Amino acid sequence: MSHFSRIRTKFRHRQALVECLTSLGYSVETDTTVKGYHGQHDVEIAARKSGEYGIGFVKNPDGTFDMVADLWGAGNRTQAKMAEELDAQSGIIQKAYAKKMVLEQARADGFDVVSQVEEKDGTLRIVVRRWQ
């Protein structure tokens, strides 16, 4: 029996998501499936790290992507532990995606990045400027 979990995200830009996943060390394929413990799931984007079950991203009618994964058979995991691991992965991906989108938009609007600092609490401070 398959145990795919689904997490709602705000990801909208497919190419930015692919590039973000690649920069995080995932092997990425598009328009494929991700395998779970006892099944598979069709996805628009599949991301895997060596020796791990894959995570996938499925496009919703509103244009956002949901993250899907089945980590049931990957070690002794409870449902709560699997949800915790997916939330952690989702948070890492969301942070990298947000950074990528902010930097791309700043550059598109003619700004130069002055600095990027990750604060102790995990927030990222990006300073940009534009000369008129």
C-alpha positions in Angstrom: 0.0 0.0 0.0 1.3 3.4 -0.9 1.6 6.2 1.7 2.2 9.3 -0.3 2.0 12.5 1.7 1.2 15.8 0.1 2.3 19.3 1.2 0.8 22.5 -0.3 3.4 25.0 -1.4 3.4 28.4 -3.1 5.9 27.4 -5.8 4.6 28.7 -9.2 7.7 28.9 -11.5 8.6 25.4 -12.8 12.1 26.3 -14.1 13.0 28.3 -11.0 12.0 25.3 -8.9 14.1 22.9 -11.0 17.1 25.2 -10.8 16.6 25.5 -7.0 16.4 21.8 -6.5 19.5 21.2 -8.6 21.5 23.8 -6.6 20.5 22.0 -3.4 22.1 18.8 -4.7 19.0 16.9 -6.0 19.1 15.0 -9.2 16.1 16.4 -11.1 13.8 14.9 -13.8 10.7 16.3 -15.3 7.4 14.7 -16.4 8.1 11.3 -14.7 7.2 9.4 -11.6 8.5 9.1 -8.1 8.6 5.7 -6.4 7.4 5.1 -3.0 7.4 2.1 -0.7 4.7 0.2 -2.6 3.8 2.4 -5.5 4.6 5.3 -7.6 3.1 8.8 -8.3 3.1 10.7 -11.6 4.7 14.1 -11.1 5.8 17.1 -13.2 9.1 17.3 -11.3 11.0 14.5 -9.5 13.9 15.2 -7.2 16.2 12.6 -5.6 19.4 12.6 -3.6 21.7 9.5 -3.7 20.2 6.6 -1.8 17.0 8.4 -0.9 13.4 8.0 -1.9 12.4 10.7 -4.3 10.1 13.7 -3.7 7.9 15.0 -6.4 6.0 18.1 -7.4 2.5 18.0 -8.9 0.9 21.1 -10.5 -2.5 22.2 -9.2 -5.2 23.9 -11.2 -4.3 27.2 -9.6 -0.7 27.0 -11.0 1.0 26.1 -7.7 3.0 22.9 -7.1 2.3 20.5 -4.3 5.2 18.4 -2.9 4.5 14.6 -2.7 6.6 11.8 -1.2 6.3 8.4 0.2 9.0 7.8 2.8 7.1 5.0 4.6 9.6 2.2 3.7 12.7 4.3 4.2 13.7 3.0 7.7 11.6 2.7 10.8 9.4 5.8 10.4 6.1 6.6 12.0 3.6 8.8 10.2 4.5 11.7 12.4 8.3 11.3 11.7 7.6 11.2 7.9 5.5 14.4 8.1 8.3 16.0 10.1 10.9 15.0 7.5 8.8 16.3 4.6 8.2 19.6 6.4 11.9 20.0 7.0 12.7 19.3 3.3 9.9 21.6 2.2 11.3 24.4 4.4 14.8 24.1 3.0 13.4 24.1 -0.6 11.0 27.0 0.1 13.8 29.1 1.5 16.1 28.5 -1.5 13.2 29.1 -3.9 12.2 32.4 -2.3 15.9 33.6 -2.4 16.1 32.7 -6.1 12.8 34.5 -6.9 13.8 37.6 -5.0 17.2 37.8 -6.6 15.8 37.2 -10.1 13.2 39.9 -9.6 15.7 42.4 -8.2 18.0 41.9 -11.2 15.1 42.1 -13.6 14.2 45.5 -12.0 17.7 46.8 -12.5 19.0 46.3 -9.0 22.5 45.0 -8.1 22.9 42.7 -5.1 25.1 44.5 -2.5 25.1 41.7 0.2 23.4 38.5 1.3 23.6 37.6 5.0 22.0 34.7 6.7 21.0 35.7 10.3 21.4 33.5 13.3 17.6 32.9 13.3 17.8 31.5 9.7 16.4 34.6 8.0 18.2 35.9 4.9 18.8 39.6 4.6 19.5 40.7 1.0 20.6 44.3 0.3 20.2 45.6 -3.2 20.7 49.0 -4.9 20.1 50.7 -8.1 21.9 53.7 -9.5 19.7 56.2 -11.3 
